[in-house]
Amino acid sequence: MADKKAAVDTGALHESLTLEQQKELLEKYDLESNQRNPQNIMKHFIYFGLLAFTLFQVYTAIFGQFPAQIQRTVHIGFALTFVFLLFPASRKLSKRTIPFYDYILAAIAIFVGSYWVINYDRLVQSLGQLQTMDFYVGLLAIILVLEGARRAVGLPIAIIAGLFLLYAFYGPYMPDFMAHRGQSLDSIVNLMFFSTDGILGTPLAVSSTFIFAFLLFGAFLVKTGVGEYFNDLAISVAGKLVGGPAKVAIFSSALQGTISGSSVANVVTSGSYTIPMMKRLGYNKNFAGAVEASASTGGQLMPPIMGAAAFLMVEFIGRGVTYWDIAKAAAIPAILYFTGIWIMTHFEAKRLGLRGLKDEEMPDRSKVFKKIYLLIPIVLIIILMMSGVPVIHAALYGIISCIVVGFINPDVKFGFKEIIDGMVDGARSALAVAAATACAGIIVGVVVKTGLGLSLANSLVKLAGGSILLTLFFVMIASLILGMGAPTTANYVITSTIAAPAIIALLAPDVPASAAPLVIVLSAHFFVFYFGIIADITPPVALAAFAASGISGGDPIRTGVNSAKLAIAAFIIPYMIIFSPALLMIDVTVWQILWVVFTAIMGMIAIGVGVIGYWYRPVSWIERIVLLGAGLAMIYPESLSDTIGLIVFGVMFVIQYTTRNKGNGSKVAIS
């Protein structure tokens, strides 16, 4: 964050992490932040090189893109060059010096990235007939992408992509349901680097346009002080409520999601303030970390600016779907997600008898609300996208508005240097995304070329015996397992090309996938999108929860388990989307939407009480089971179940309210 001094200059924040401590946590749990800090001439070379990367992207966003092969190879060439200069081959290596072999790899990346630029006319006219030099350049490109993704994103995604390449080559030796005729090494190289179906495919196309523009927008939001303002605004709105700091964490993290697409980065940025506040108020350290982890993970689900996978969804679905269509469809599910966490923390605070912040611990609300103009860039982007302005242009206008806001914000230093620094920071944040999307392109290319997607989708349906519930369960497990090692972007790429078609086939059995109703296609894609994201808080590998435990001093696994409990809504909402597509606000009336949202919120209140064990008084195990059942009945989109659930919920409310003065003893916090 731009300044470690918060607006609340009281004991409430005296334990907050320093910038150096935040950096250490990011480097430990977020591979994208584990970068070198070279000195002397290389420091300046990297700085101006990243600036050149941004200038190239901004130029093409304003004046139009180059042909696809040139636009994408220059993009990945820039990214890989700086991945090898900034990301060490191992965490154990020095962060201040660059070994000679990384200079060689960076030079090769520059050569590979410029190959299409130099040979464009010949390569286009060759119709896929590769010369010897072309073959070796394409082979180098594959190797560089795998190694770049390993360094910047993690080993699992490189292994997964490598396995897909082996599958393409050894197709005839696969089991019957996966077998194909196999691809020669020449054809694999041709597919991967000399077509727009592999490395240069849709994922990298989205990275080189929309994603980069919004990462740059996020970098400028940070420079203008908006990130810090989110914390102040959240404290002003929610600080005095019951268990205030936990609700501050939820509100602040939802806002931080507009800046960062990384769950871990959200945890460290917001959690360095909110977790110490929660612990000071009386929350158990494992629960405090879990609140921040679950809320921060939801940042990628919250419109208007969601994670990178949301931009990929636009391209994968096609059919004229715009990013605004995706953001609009995501709005109600995201609100329900944060509502669920809010409800759970509220009942936990009531159970422990926790208060909100005192007046002396609160910022001056009048000063905070006078700075509401800092939200202009976000509001502007929403208005522009609603009015049909192309997404990339909306991002550019948002960046310009950030610069204007930066100049008029008296609390931050903002000038020409900060503008240049923002451009450099934007390019730096794009490196890992570019590496991940290029690697994901390898996976997509193999799936399309071999027909693996259709084979696995059919096998998944057969394994589930044609049951939609079993199919959804298998897809959920697969998404969570993939999410343990692969970033959300790669996870979504794999599941949307393999698992989503299986869901679509079951929901629309009588029509081809290309002709399935849009609401069904969107439902299937949102299902895999959600579970790919909440893998960040699902043990045993829950990086967001692990980062939060690093701040709270809690146990990583217990923090992860509590995160999953708090985010139970995230495990339910994807099923709601499948069985009640009214949540996506497509082809439904306002009254249908209101009814579905009302019953869903009532259901989450019931489930929240059942999980936490407190309402107006402690709740017995029998009452908890009854409330959990009522909650699930209200969430299930069917009139009879809604009615039964509401009746049971009403009866339990009366019982709780009339006996509220009995058994007021508090229990210990969730551990």
RAVEN-V793169 format. One line per field, one symbol per residue. ss: DSSP state (H for helix, E for strand, L for the rest). phi: phi as a letter, one per 20 degrees, with the letter a starting at -180 (. if undefined). psi: psi as a letter, one per 30 degrees, with the letter a starting at -180 (. if undefined). A space follows every 50 residues. Layout:
ss->???
phi->???
psi->???
//
This chain:
ss->LLLLLLLLLLHHHLLLLLHHHHHHHHHHHLHHHLLLLLLHHHHHHHHHHH HHHHHHHHHHHHHLLLLHHHHHHHHHHHHHHHHHHHLLLLLLLLLLLLLH HHHHHHHHHHHHHHHHHHHHHHHHHLLLLLLHHHHHHHHHHHHHHHHHHH HHLLHHHHHHHHHHHHHHHLHHHLLHHHLLLLLLHHHHHHHHHLLLLLLL LHHHHHHHHHHHHHHHHHHHHHHLLHHHHHHHHHHHHHLLLLLHHHHHHH HHHHHHLLLLLLHHHHHHHHHHHHHHHHHHHLLLHHHHHHHHHHHHHHHH HLLLLLLHHHHHHHHHHLLLLLHHHHHHHHHHHHHHHHHHHHHHHHHHHH HHLLLLLLHHHLLLHHHHHHLHHHHHHHHHHHHHHHLLLLHHHHHHHHHH HHHHHHHHLLLLLLLHHHHHHHHHHHHHHHHHHHHHHHHHHHHHHHHHHH LHHHHHHHHHHHHLLLLHHHHHHHHHHHHHHHHHHLLHHHHHHHHHHHLH HHHHHHHLLLLLHHHLLHHHHHHHHHHHHHHHHHHHHLLLLLHHHHHHHH HHLLLHHHHHHHHHHHLHHHHHHHHHHHHLHHHHLLLLLHHHHHHHHHHH HHHHHHHHHHHHLELLLELLHHHHHHHHHHHHHHHLLLHHHHHHHHHHHH HHHHHHHHLLLLLLLLLLLLL
phi->.fbeeefeecffdfefffgfffffffffddgfeedfcfdlffgfffgfff ffgfffffgffedoefggffgffffffgffgeffeddffbffffedcdfg fffffffffffffeffffdggfffeflneeegfggfffffgffffffffg fedpfgffffffffffffedgfeeggfdfbfndffffffgffcdcdddge eggfgfffcffgfffffffffffenfgffgffffffedfefgmggfffff ffffffffdcedffffgfffffdffgfffffpfgffffffgfffffffgf eefeddfgffffggfffmlmfdfffffffeffgffffffffgffffffff femeeeffgfeeffffffffefffeggfffffffffenfggfffffffff fffffgfeefecebbffffffffffffffeffffffffffffffgfgffe mfgffffffffffemmeffffffffgffffffffcdfggfgfgfffedeg gffffffcfecfgfdfggffffgfffgfffffffffcdfedcffffffff eemeegffffffffffeggfeeggfgffecfgfeldlcefffffffffff fffffffgffffnbcebgdffffffffffffffffffbgffgffffffgf ffffffffdfeemefedffgd
psi->lekfjlfjiaffgfglkleeeeeeeefefjeffillillbeeeeeeefee eeeeeeeeefeeflllkeeeeeeeefeeeeefeffejlfkfflkffljle feeeeeeeeeeeffeeeegeeeeeffhgjkleeeeeeeeeeeeeeeeeee efeleeeeeeeeeeeeeeegefglleffklflkleeeeeeeefglhfbeg aeeeeeefdeeeefeeeeeeeeeggeeeeeeeeeeeefeflkheeefeee eeeeefffekgkeeeeeeeeffeeeeeeeefgkkeeeeeeeeeeeeefef fjlfjalefeeeeeeeebggkleeeeeeffeeeeeeeeeeeeeeeeeeee efhklakleffkljeeeeffgfffgeeeeeeeeeeeggkkeeeeeeeeee eeeeeeffjffkkkaeeeeeeeeeeeeeffeeeeeeeeeeeeeeeeeeef geeeeeeeeeeeegggkeeeeeeeeeeeeeeefffkleeeeeeeeffeee eeeeeefifgllefgkkeeeeeeeeeeeeefeefffgjlfjieeeeeeff efgakeeeeeeeeeeegfeffeeeeeeefiffffhkhlleeeeeeeeeee eeeeeeeeeeeegkcflkkleeeeeeeeeeeeeeekikeeeeeeeeeeee eeeeeeefgfgkhgkllllk.
//
